[in-house]
C-alpha cells in the first residue's frame, strides 16, 4: 500500500522517475548475495510487486539494481531474484529459474 501511494504521488508530481533498488533491502537469510545481508528484509514477492507496479506506470524511465555481491550469493538465490525483478520490470510473467541463462 505504501509503494502504491508513493507511485501515485510520483506519477502526479513528476515527468518521470527511475526505480533504484538496493538488493540489500531483501531478506539476507534467503538472498545473501549483497553487501550487507540482514535477516528480515523484503520477500521476493514484495520486491517483485514493487517492480510490477512501477512497470505499469507510463512514467517509469529506467531501473537499476544495486549492491549485488556475487561472491556472497552462494546459493544463486539473489541472482535469480534479480532476474525475476528485471522480468517484472519488462512486464514478463512467471518466476525466473536458475536454468535460464543470464
Secondary structure, DSSP 8 states (H G I E B T S, - for coil): -HHHHHHHHHHHH-S-EEEEEEGGGB-TTT---BTT--TT-B-HHHHHHHHHHHHT-TTEEEEEEE-B-GGG-TTSHHHHHHHHHHHHHTT--S---TTS--
